[in-house]
Amino acid sequence: MLRPNRTAAQIIGRLREAGFEVTIPDAPYRRIYQVALSRGMYFGTLDVSADKGRALRMSMTWQPNSTKRTAEGASRIIGLLNTLPAYGWTQ
């Protein structure tokens, strides 16, 4: 069972508030929970440490042109969320 730390829980909450469907797996893969994210044309993953519940990395893809953004570490993930536009990225 995923037990995110405070920062990871805030990131997951913020994604849900932004309209993302957040799918948390029942068990970790190796030592990481790979949380699936989707909203309209966006899809991605948020990796959360199974041991300490830390947000490790996030990858988001805008489907029409396969533009991808990634971030590692909680502060950079939050920065990525701050720049997430409503209708996708340009290359």
Backbone as JSON, one array per atom type, in Angstrom:
{
  "sequence": "MLRPNRTAAQIIGRLREAGFEVTIPDAPYRRIYQVALSRGMYFGTLDVSADKGRALRMSMTWQPNSTKRTAEGASRIIGLLNTLPAYGWTQ",
  "N": [[0.84, -1.18, 0.0], [0.58, 2.15, -0.9], [2.18, 4.77, 0.78], [2.49, 7.88, 0.71], [4.85, 10.55, 1.36], [4.48, 13.83, 2.87], [4.96, 15.81, 0.85], [4.8, 14.32, -1.56], [2.14, 13.47, -1.33], [0.87, 15.94, -1.54], [1.51, 16.57, -4.19], [0.15, 14.53, -5.56], [-2.46, 15.15, -4.77], [-2.71, 17.68, -5.93], [-2.55, 17.03, -8.64], [-4.93, 15.57, -8.91], [-6.79, 17.62, -8.35], [-6.37, 19.18, -10.59], [-7.7, 17.76, -12.45], [-6.7, 15.32, -13.29], [-6.77, 11.81, -13.8], [-5.79, 9.66, -11.42], [-4.1, 6.77, -10.97], [-3.3, 4.44, -8.68], [-1.14, 1.78, -8.15], [-1.69, -1.52, -6.69], [0.5, -2.81, -5.56], [4.05, -2.28, -5.19], [6.42, -1.97, -7.91], [9.32, -3.52, -7.95], [11.0, -1.37, -6.05], [9.42, 0.81, -6.27], [6.46, 2.68, -6.58], [4.6, 3.06, -9.41], [2.73, 5.47, -10.39], [-0.01, 5.95, -12.41], [-1.02, 8.49, -14.68], [-3.54, 10.45, -16.2], [-5.22, 12.71, -18.36], [-7.4, 13.89, -20.54], [-5.66, 14.59, -23.4], [-3.23, 14.25, -22.21], [-0.85, 12.04, -20.76], [0.93, 10.07, -18.37], [3.46, 9.26, -15.87], [4.07, 9.02, -12.37], [6.63, 8.45, -10.27], [6.96, 6.99, -7.14], [8.71, 6.45, -4.19], [8.72, 3.32, -2.62], [9.64, 2.77, -0.08], [10.11, 5.22, 1.47], [8.17, 6.93, 0.56], [8.65, 9.09, -1.09], [8.4, 11.49, -3.74], [9.82, 10.73, -6.72], [10.3, 10.94, -9.57], [8.75, 12.38, -12.49], [6.96, 11.97, -15.47], [5.51, 13.37, -18.27], [3.42, 13.27, -21.13], [2.28, 14.81, -24.06], [-0.12, 13.77, -26.14], [-0.88, 14.33, -28.99], [1.43, 15.33, -30.43], [3.44, 13.94, -29.27], [5.09, 15.25, -27.42], [7.24, 15.44, -24.71], [7.73, 15.89, -21.24], [9.89, 15.79, -18.47], [10.73, 15.41, -15.0], [12.82, 15.34, -12.14], [12.85, 14.74, -8.7], [11.17, 16.33, -5.98], [10.87, 19.2, -5.94], [11.37, 19.95, -8.59], [9.38, 18.51, -9.87], [7.11, 19.82, -8.92], [7.64, 22.28, -10.09], [7.32, 21.53, -12.79], [4.59, 20.96, -12.78], [3.64, 23.53, -12.36], [4.07, 24.68, -14.82], [2.42, 23.39, -16.53], [0.42, 23.5, -19.26], [-3.01, 24.1, -20.32], [-3.73, 22.92, -22.79], [-1.62, 21.44, -23.96], [1.84, 21.14, -25.15], [4.17, 22.95, -27.2], [6.57, 22.08, -29.66]],
  "CA": [[0.0, 0.0, 0.0], [1.36, 3.38, -1.03], [2.11, 5.76, 1.86], [3.33, 9.0, 0.29], [5.16, 11.57, 2.36], [3.64, 15.02, 2.74], [5.16, 16.45, -0.45], [4.23, 13.45, -2.6], [0.68, 13.52, -1.18], [0.45, 17.24, -2.08], [1.61, 16.48, -5.64], [-0.96, 13.69, -6.02], [-3.67, 15.95, -4.58], [-2.72, 18.75, -6.92], [-2.89, 16.41, -9.92], [-6.37, 15.28, -8.89], [-7.5, 18.9, -8.45], [-6.21, 19.64, -11.97], [-8.51, 16.94, -13.32], [-6.03, 14.1, -13.72], [-7.13, 10.53, -13.22], [-4.59, 9.14, -10.76], [-4.28, 5.35, -10.7], [-2.23, 3.96, -7.81], [-1.14, 0.32, -8.17], [-1.84, -2.19, -5.39], [1.81, -3.22, -5.04], [5.15, -1.63, -5.89], [7.26, -2.7, -8.84], [10.61, -3.45, -7.28], [10.91, -0.51, -4.86], [8.77, 2.05, -6.72], [5.08, 2.7, -7.05], [4.5, 3.87, -10.61], [1.37, 5.99, -10.41], [-0.4, 6.33, -13.77], [-1.72, 9.76, -14.75], [-4.13, 10.76, -17.5], [-6.23, 13.78, -18.45], [-7.55, 14.26, -21.94], [-4.56, 14.18, -24.26], [-2.03, 14.04, -21.4], [-0.68, 10.82, -19.99], [2.26, 10.04, -17.78], [3.68, 8.49, -14.66], [4.73, 9.63, -11.22], [7.28, 7.39, -9.51], [7.02, 7.27, -5.72], [9.48, 5.46, -3.45], [7.91, 2.43, -1.77], [10.17, 2.8, 1.28], [9.93, 6.48, 2.2], [7.04, 7.68, 0.02], [9.11, 10.32, -1.75], [8.17, 11.66, -5.18], [11.14, 10.61, -7.32], [10.34, 11.51, -10.92], [7.47, 12.46, -13.19], [7.06, 12.07, -16.91], [4.21, 13.7, -18.88], [3.45, 13.31, -22.59], [1.13, 15.38, -24.76], [-0.27, 12.75, -27.16], [-0.91, 14.65, -30.43], [2.76, 15.44, -31.05], [4.36, 13.16, -28.42], [6.0, 16.11, -26.67], [7.4, 14.85, -23.39], [8.43, 16.65, -20.2], [10.23, 14.97, -17.31], [11.32, 16.12, -13.88], [13.26, 14.46, -11.06], [12.86, 15.42, -7.42], [9.89, 16.97, -5.66], [10.8, 20.62, -6.32], [11.28, 20.04, -10.06], [8.05, 18.02, -10.24], [6.2, 20.93, -8.65], [7.9, 23.24, -11.16], [6.69, 21.02, -14.0], [3.14, 21.16, -12.62], [3.37, 24.96, -12.49], [4.15, 25.07, -16.23], [1.54, 22.52, -17.31], [-0.64, 24.27, -19.91], [-4.3, 23.41, -20.44], [-3.91, 22.2, -24.04], [-0.43, 20.8, -24.54], [3.08, 21.87, -25.38], [4.69, 23.04, -28.56], [7.95, 21.58, -29.72]],
  "C": [[0.88, 1.25, 0.0], [1.09, 4.3, 0.16], [3.02, 6.92, 1.49], [3.66, 9.93, 1.44], [4.32, 12.81, 2.06], [3.75, 15.66, 1.36], [4.55, 15.62, -1.57], [2.71, 13.45, -2.53], [0.13, 14.84, -1.73], [0.49, 17.21, -3.6], [0.44, 15.66, -6.19], [-2.29, 14.45, -5.88], [-3.81, 17.05, -5.62], [-3.07, 18.22, -8.31], [-4.38, 16.1, -10.0], [-7.2, 16.56, -9.03], [-7.45, 19.46, -9.86], [-6.97, 18.76, -12.95], [-7.86, 15.67, -13.83], [-6.65, 12.89, -13.04], [-5.84, 9.93, -12.7], [-4.85, 7.69, -10.37], [-3.07, 4.84, -9.93], [-2.26, 2.43, -7.81], [-1.24, -0.26, -6.75], [-0.51, -2.53, -4.74], [2.91, -2.51, -5.81], [5.81, -2.56, -6.9], [8.69, -2.47, -8.36], [10.47, -2.57, -6.05], [10.21, 0.81, -5.18], [7.31, 1.78, -7.04], [5.06, 3.59, -8.28], [3.03, 4.26, -10.79], [1.06, 6.47, -11.82], [-1.27, 7.59, -13.73], [-2.33, 9.93, -16.13], [-5.17, 11.86, -17.35], [-6.3, 14.19, -19.9], [-6.41, 13.7, -22.79], [-3.24, 14.02, -23.52], [-2.02, 12.64, -20.82], [0.73, 10.81, -19.43], [2.33, 9.17, -16.55], [4.35, 9.37, -13.6], [5.31, 8.48, -10.42], [7.44, 7.84, -8.06], [7.75, 6.13, -5.03], [8.57, 4.64, -2.55], [8.36, 2.51, -0.32], [9.81, 4.06, 2.05], [8.79, 7.34, 1.66], [7.42, 8.96, -0.67], [8.74, 10.32, -3.23], [9.55, 11.69, -5.84], [11.23, 11.28, -8.69], [8.94, 11.5, -11.52], [7.74, 12.64, -14.66], [5.67, 12.32, -17.46], [4.38, 13.81, -20.38], [2.15, 13.91, -23.08], [0.98, 14.54, -26.01], [-0.22, 13.23, -28.61], [0.45, 14.75, -31.1], [3.84, 14.73, -30.25], [5.42, 14.0, -27.74], [6.03, 15.63, -25.23], [8.17, 15.8, -22.48], [8.7, 15.71, -19.03], [10.85, 15.86, -16.23], [11.7, 15.09, -12.82], [13.38, 15.28, -9.78], [11.6, 16.23, -7.22], [9.82, 18.42, -6.14], [10.7, 20.79, -7.83], [9.95, 19.51, -10.56], [7.02, 19.12, -10.03], [6.4, 22.02, -9.71], [7.27, 22.82, -12.48], [5.18, 21.22, -13.93], [2.77, 22.63, -12.79], [3.37, 25.41, -13.95], [3.24, 24.26, -17.12], [0.41, 23.33, -17.94], [-1.93, 23.44, -20.05], [-4.36, 22.52, -21.68], [-2.64, 21.71, -24.69], [0.72, 21.76, -24.79], [3.38, 21.97, -26.85], [6.12, 22.58, -28.55], [8.91, 22.68, -30.05]]
}
